[in-house]
Amino acid sequence: MYEDLPQEIKDRGELVFAADSHPPYRTIQEDGTVTGLDPEVQAALSEVLGVPIRTEVAEGLPQMLTGMQAGRYDAFNGPVKATPERLQEFDGVSWLTSRTSYLIPTDGGIDAEDSAGLCGTTAAGVKASITEEQTANLSKWCEDQGREPVQFLGLADTNATILAVQSGRASSAATTQTGAIDVMTTQEGDWRYVTQTDEQGAGVDQLVLLTPKSSDMGPVMHGAFEELFESGRYQEIVDKWGLSDVAVDEPVLNPGVS
């Protein structure tokens, strides 16, 4: 699909993806190396597009969005929720879904059997992420039930949210369901999680890879994902990472936008 790339990308000879720490999507090692699901997806996209993909670490979604608008980054692979407002400025290709879940320490954690038990507590999450919006929905549900709201502690990345819970600054860490599964796998026995319900405003979110509309990369990325689906490479990746429950049947460009 090299011929479909914008001339600017061909001239530069690479694509630059913004990245933050968000296991299992991305884990930033001490030497700055990025590992996880996202690098595998990027490698597969690189093969299809015919150009290398380089990753630059950034802090928080707002910085990555403004960085894309300023031309510093060509794409960000989320997990980012597709919203009508966001898709006015960016093209989004959906390739996973998610539900917000809340990690709670198994030893000394709060006694919450389900997400209703989070009312009146503090949840740490990545600022400006899907989880901030969903925690606000849960908080409103709590108040509608005559209970105390959930306070949201916005932090830079997933690692910071885990540390906030471990240090007692928060009672739970709000994350994607895939993130919760990853933490429970890598820190076996230390955590459990509860999942937000539809009644509490969760729903199933379409997670998208974002590119600036001004770059004309959206349709190209969509075509590249279609090739990964048709070749079976997509299914191989989601199976490897245990994400079959949140996989989609096909990629969609700008889901929910007519």
Order of alpha helices (4+ residues) and beta strands (2+ residues): alpha-beta-beta-beta-alpha-beta-alpha-beta-alpha-beta-beta-beta-alpha-beta-alpha-beta-alpha-beta-beta-alpha-alpha-beta
